[in-house]
Every structure is written in structure tokens, then in C-alpha cells.
Amino acid sequence: MAQQGVTEEMYAHVAEYRERDDYSERERLAIEYAERFALDHTNLDDDFWRRMRAGYSDEEIVDLSLCIMTFIGLGRMLAVLGVDPACALDW
């Protein structure tokens, strides 16, 4: 993470991204997108997409969408299978 400029402090406080000043505007927008994609995907309005297109190219939006989709899907699959953080099946 440090190689990409993400500190342990940033990672530990990602849920508070709106209040913290150590995230760039693009990072805040990406976090908001991931949060809304996961929790409120039917409510991505025109204002949100205007902000996304101002901060990201179409190619970047597709790439970010694929990353979010993959990690949400992986997390849900692991939960369904009962795989705990130590990677042991809970069957």
C-alpha cells in the first residue's frame, strides 16, 4: 500500500474519508463510488456521474467499476462459504 501512497493511517480511517484531509479529491470520489456501488447502487444520480466524469476518464470509471465489482463479489462469496479471515472454511 505504501508504494501507492496509501498509509496505514489512511487505510485505518477509510470509513471517515469525508472528514479527513489526507485523501485526494479523486480518492474521496473513488471511495464514495465504492460505498454507493455496494450499498445504494440504484441511487447514482446525474450529479454523482457529473462529478465522476470530471475526475475520471470513461476508461478509468470502467476499471474502477470492475475492481469494485470484483472485491464486493469476492467478499460476498467468502461470507457465503464461511471463509474467515484466516482462510479456513467454516463448514
C-alpha positions as protocol buffer text, in pm:
chain_id: "A"
residue {
  index: 1
  type: MET
  ca { x: 0 y: 0 z: 0 }
}
residue {
  index: 2
  type: ALA
  ca { x: 278 y: 243 z: 86 }
}
residue {
  index: 3
  type: GLN
  ca { x: 415 y: 216 z: -269 }
}
residue {
  index: 4
  type: GLN
  ca { x: 88 y: 361 z: -398 }
}
residue {
  index: 5
  type: GLY
  ca { x: 90 y: 637 z: -135 }
}
residue {
  index: 6
  type: VAL
  ca { x: -165 y: 477 z: 98 }
}
residue {
  index: 7
  type: THR
  ca { x: -53 y: 494 z: 459 }
}
residue {
  index: 8
  type: GLU
  ca { x: -170 y: 266 z: 740 }
}
residue {
  index: 9
  type: GLU
  ca { x: -345 y: 571 z: 887 }
}
residue {
  index: 10
  type: MET
  ca { x: -543 y: 628 z: 566 }
}
residue {
  index: 11
  type: TYR
  ca { x: -637 y: 260 z: 544 }
}
residue {
  index: 12
  type: ALA
  ca { x: -747 y: 253 z: 908 }
}
residue {
  index: 13
  type: HIS
  ca { x: -974 y: 555 z: 864 }
}
residue {
  index: 14
  type: VAL
  ca { x: -1119 y: 499 z: 516 }
}
residue {
  index: 15
  type: ALA
  ca { x: -1474 y: 500 z: 657 }
}
residue {
  index: 16
  type: GLU
  ca { x: -1416 y: 861 z: 766 }
}
residue {
  index: 17
  type: TYR
  ca { x: -1295 y: 976 z: 425 }
}
residue {
  index: 18
  type: ARG
  ca { x: -1538 y: 1269 z: 416 }
}
residue {
  index: 19
  type: GLU
  ca { x: -1394 y: 1427 z: 730 }
}
residue {
  index: 20
  type: ARG
  ca { x: -1024 y: 1363 z: 671 }
}
residue {
  index: 21
  type: ASP
  ca { x: -789 y: 1577 z: 467 }
}
residue {
  index: 22
  type: ASP
  ca { x: -535 y: 1307 z: 382 }
}
residue {
  index: 23
  type: TYR
  ca { x: -738 y: 1179 z: 85 }
}
residue {
  index: 24
  type: SER
  ca { x: -724 y: 1349 z: -255 }
}
residue {
  index: 25
  type: GLU
  ca { x: -1046 y: 1451 z: -428 }
}
residue {
  index: 26
  type: ARG
  ca { x: -1009 y: 1156 z: -666 }
}
residue {
  index: 27
  type: GLU
  ca { x: -959 y: 918 z: -374 }
}
residue {
  index: 28
  type: ARG
  ca { x: -1266 y: 1057 z: -198 }
}
residue {
  index: 29
  type: LEU
  ca { x: -1468 y: 1016 z: -516 }
}
residue {
  index: 30
  type: ALA
  ca { x: -1347 y: 657 z: -564 }
}
residue {
  index: 31
  type: ILE
  ca { x: -1434 y: 571 z: -203 }
}
residue {
  index: 32
  type: GLU
  ca { x: -1777 y: 730 z: -240 }
}
residue {
  index: 33
  type: TYR
  ca { x: -1831 y: 532 z: -561 }
}
residue {
  index: 34
  type: ALA
  ca { x: -1734 y: 204 z: -393 }
}
residue {
  index: 35
  type: GLU
  ca { x: -1957 y: 279 z: -96 }
}
residue {
  index: 36
  type: ARG
  ca { x: -2256 y: 372 z: -310 }
}
residue {
  index: 37
  type: PHE
  ca { x: -2193 y: 82 z: -550 }
}
residue {
  index: 38
  type: ALA
  ca { x: -2209 y: -157 z: -255 }
}
residue {
  index: 39
  type: LEU
  ca { x: -2488 y: 0 z: -52 }
}
residue {
  index: 40
  type: ASP
  ca { x: -2701 y: 220 z: -278 }
}
residue {
  index: 41
  type: HIS
  ca { x: -2626 y: 133 z: -641 }
}
residue {
  index: 42
  type: THR
  ca { x: -2971 y: 233 z: -767 }
}
residue {
  index: 43
  type: ASN
  ca { x: -2924 y: 588 z: -643 }
}
residue {
  index: 44
  type: LEU
  ca { x: -2626 y: 703 z: -852 }
}
residue {
  index: 45
  type: ASP
  ca { x: -2775 y: 1027 z: -981 }
}
residue {
  index: 46
  type: ASP
  ca { x: -2673 y: 1270 z: -1256 }
}
residue {
  index: 47
  type: ASP
  ca { x: -2483 y: 1490 z: -1009 }
}
residue {
  index: 48
  type: PHE
  ca { x: -2273 y: 1194 z: -899 }
}
residue {
  index: 49
  type: TRP
  ca { x: -2193 y: 1097 z: -1258 }
}
residue {
  index: 50
  type: ARG
  ca { x: -2100 y: 1458 z: -1342 }
}
residue {
  index: 51
  type: ARG
  ca { x: -1852 y: 1453 z: -1055 }
}
residue {
  index: 52
  type: MET
  ca { x: -1719 y: 1112 z: -1160 }
}
residue {
  index: 53
  type: ARG
  ca { x: -1666 y: 1222 z: -1520 }
}
residue {
  index: 54
  type: ALA
  ca { x: -1496 y: 1540 z: -1402 }
}
residue {
  index: 55
  type: GLY
  ca { x: -1248 y: 1333 z: -1201 }
}
residue {
  index: 56
  type: TYR
  ca { x: -1208 y: 1017 z: -1409 }
}
residue {
  index: 57
  type: SER
  ca { x: -1200 y: 922 z: -1775 }
}
residue {
  index: 58
  type: ASP
  ca { x: -1453 y: 671 z: -1905 }
}
residue {
  index: 59
  type: GLU
  ca { x: -1180 y: 406 z: -1915 }
}
residue {
  index: 60
  type: GLU
  ca { x: -1089 y: 476 z: -1551 }
}
residue {
  index: 61
  type: ILE
  ca { x: -1455 y: 454 z: -1449 }
}
residue {
  index: 62
  type: VAL
  ca { x: -1488 y: 114 z: -1615 }
}
residue {
  index: 63
  type: ASP
  ca { x: -1166 y: -6 z: -1450 }
}
residue {
  index: 64
  type: LEU
  ca { x: -1275 y: 122 z: -1109 }
}
residue {
  index: 65
  type: SER
  ca { x: -1619 y: -37 z: -1156 }
}
residue {
  index: 66
  type: LEU
  ca { x: -1462 y: -374 z: -1239 }
}
residue {
  index: 67
  type: CYS
  ca { x: -1236 y: -355 z: -932 }
}
residue {
  index: 68
  type: ILE
  ca { x: -1525 y: -265 z: -703 }
}
residue {
  index: 69
  type: MET
  ca { x: -1744 y: -537 z: -850 }
}
residue {
  index: 70
  type: THR
  ca { x: -1471 y: -798 z: -810 }
}
residue {
  index: 71
  type: PHE
  ca { x: -1397 y: -717 z: -447 }
}
residue {
  index: 72
  type: ILE
  ca { x: -1763 y: -694 z: -347 }
}
residue {
  index: 73
  type: GLY
  ca { x: -1834 y: -1024 z: -520 }
}
residue {
  index: 74
  type: LEU
  ca { x: -1531 y: -1190 z: -363 }
}
residue {
  index: 75
  type: GLY
  ca { x: -1627 y: -1066 z: -18 }
}
residue {
  index: 76
  type: ARG
  ca { x: -1981 y: -1194 z: -54 }
}
residue {
  index: 77
  type: MET
  ca { x: -1865 y: -1530 z: -185 }
}
residue {
  index: 78
  type: LEU
  ca { x: -1625 y: -1573 z: 108 }
}
residue {
  index: 79
  type: ALA
  ca { x: -1905 y: -1482 z: 351 }
}
residue {
  index: 80
  type: VAL
  ca { x: -2144 y: -1732 z: 189 }
}
residue {
  index: 81
  type: LEU
  ca { x: -1882 y: -2006 z: 208 }
}
residue {
  index: 82
  type: GLY
  ca { x: -1798 y: -1918 z: 567 }
}
residue {
  index: 83
  type: VAL
  ca { x: -1433 y: -1841 z: 495 }
}
residue {
  index: 84
  type: ASP
  ca { x: -1297 y: -1647 z: 790 }
}
residue {
  index: 85
  type: PRO
  ca { x: -1005 y: -1402 z: 780 }
}
residue {
  index: 86
  type: ALA
  ca { x: -762 y: -1688 z: 847 }
}
residue {
  index: 87
  type: CYS
  ca { x: -886 y: -1854 z: 523 }
}
residue {
  index: 88
  type: ALA
  ca { x: -1030 y: -2161 z: 691 }
}
residue {
  index: 89
  type: LEU
  ca { x: -1362 y: -2299 z: 572 }
}
residue {
  index: 90
  type: ASP
  ca { x: -1627 y: -2282 z: 844 }
}
residue {
  index: 91
  type: TRP
  ca { x: -1829 y: -2584 z: 730 }
}
